[in-house]
Amino acid sequence: MKKRVPVSEIMTTNLVTVSTSEDLVTAEELFKKHNIRHIPVVSGETILGMLSYTDLLRISFADAVDETEETVDTMVYNLFTISQVMARDVVSVSPQTSIKEVAEFLATKEFHAVPVVDDGKLKGIVTTTDLIKYLVQQY
């Protein structure tokens, strides 16, 4: 297995992003449409936070009642903004960070995605799924 392969080799660069002016209903539609679990929250090319599908599930199931899921989601989502739900203390890596370093980092943290930032600009995202796919390719 190669030792110093940069994360830029496996990161996703065709990013789906949201801004803080969008709503959680839009974010959920993006999660489902693109079959993804993490969306960077941006202002231009600058990352402000990360929104995960798990974040949405936490707030929508917290108030689940006997109504249909769609209605509950809309009701609950209207109570919160993306800024309130997103993770703000985002740790990022550079495109030159090794895949091994990113894997070690994610293995010790509570999250499953890390943004790749170069010169203050969001360039990509690496998820645990990207790391698993890379590992499978090695065999």
C-alpha positions in Angstrom: 0.0 0.0 0.0 1.3 3.5 -0.9 2.3 5.5 2.2 2.1 9.2 1.3 -0.8 9.4 -1.2 -2.4 12.9 -0.7 -6.1 13.1 0.2 -6.6 15.1 -3.0 -6.4 11.7 -4.9 -9.7 10.5 -3.3 -11.6 13.6 -2.2 -14.9 14.4 -3.7 -14.6 17.7 -5.7 -18.0 17.8 -7.3 -19.5 19.3 -4.1 -23.1 19.8 -3.1 -23.1 22.8 -0.7 -25.7 25.0 1.1 -25.5 28.5 2.4 -27.0 29.8 5.7 -29.7 31.6 3.8 -31.2 28.2 2.6 -33.6 26.2 4.8 -33.5 22.7 6.2 -36.1 21.4 3.8 -33.9 22.3 0.9 -30.9 20.6 2.7 -32.9 17.4 3.2 -33.9 17.4 -0.5 -30.2 17.7 -1.4 -29.2 14.8 0.9 -31.8 12.6 -0.7 -31.4 13.7 -4.3 -27.6 13.2 -4.3 -27.6 10.2 -1.8 -25.1 11.9 0.5 -24.7 12.3 4.2 -22.6 15.5 4.6 -23.0 19.0 3.1 -20.5 21.8 3.6 -22.2 25.1 4.6 -20.4 27.8 2.7 -20.3 31.5 2.0 -18.8 31.7 -1.4 -15.8 29.4 -1.3 -15.3 29.7 2.4 -16.6 26.9 4.7 -18.7 28.0 7.6 -19.7 24.6 8.9 -20.9 21.1 8.1 -24.4 19.8 8.0 -24.9 16.0 8.3 -28.0 14.0 7.6 -27.7 12.7 11.1 -28.1 16.3 12.3 -31.5 16.5 10.5 -32.6 13.1 11.8 -31.9 14.2 15.4 -34.2 17.2 15.2 -36.9 15.6 13.1 -37.2 12.5 15.2 -37.1 14.4 18.5 -40.5 15.7 17.9 -42.0 12.9 15.9 -45.7 12.4 16.6 -48.6 10.6 15.0 -48.5 12.7 11.8 -46.9 11.7 8.6 -43.1 12.0 8.4 -43.2 14.7 5.7 -45.5 16.9 7.8 -43.4 16.5 10.9 -40.2 17.2 9.1 -41.6 20.4 7.6 -42.9 21.6 11.0 -39.7 20.8 12.8 -37.4 22.1 10.1 -39.2 25.5 10.1 -38.2 25.9 13.8 -34.5 25.8 13.0 -32.0 27.4 10.6 -29.0 25.8 9.0 -26.8 28.0 11.2 -28.5 26.5 14.3 -28.1 22.9 13.3 -24.7 22.8 11.5 -21.4 21.9 13.2 -19.4 25.1 13.5 -16.1 23.9 14.8 -15.0 22.3 11.6 -11.6 20.9 11.3 -10.2 20.8 7.8 -7.2 19.3 6.0 -5.2 20.5 3.1 -5.1 18.7 -0.3 -1.6 17.5 0.5 -2.5 15.8 3.8 -2.0 12.1 3.4 -4.8 9.6 3.2 -3.3 7.8 6.2 -3.4 11.0 8.3 -7.0 11.7 7.4 -8.0 8.0 8.2 -6.3 8.2 11.6 -8.0 11.5 12.3 -11.5 10.3 11.4 -11.0 7.0 13.3 -10.6 9.0 16.5 -13.4 11.6 16.0 -17.2 11.6 16.3 -17.8 12.7 12.7 -17.4 11.0 9.3 -16.4 13.7 6.9 -13.7 16.4 6.7 -13.5 19.3 4.3 -10.4 19.8 2.2 -9.4 23.5 2.2 -6.6 25.2 0.3 -5.7 28.8 0.9 -8.9 29.3 2.8 -11.1 28.0 -0.1 -13.1 24.8 0.0 -11.7 22.4 -2.6 -13.3 19.1 -1.6 -14.6 16.7 1.1 -13.4 13.3 2.3 -15.7 10.9 4.0 -15.2 7.5 5.6 -16.9 6.1 2.5 -14.1 7.6 0.4 -11.5 6.0 2.6 -13.2 2.6 2.5 -13.4 2.7 -1.3 -9.7 3.6 -1.4 -8.8 0.7 0.8 -10.9 -1.8 -1.3 -9.0 -0.6 -4.4 -5.7 -1.5 -2.8 -6.7 -5.2 -2.7 
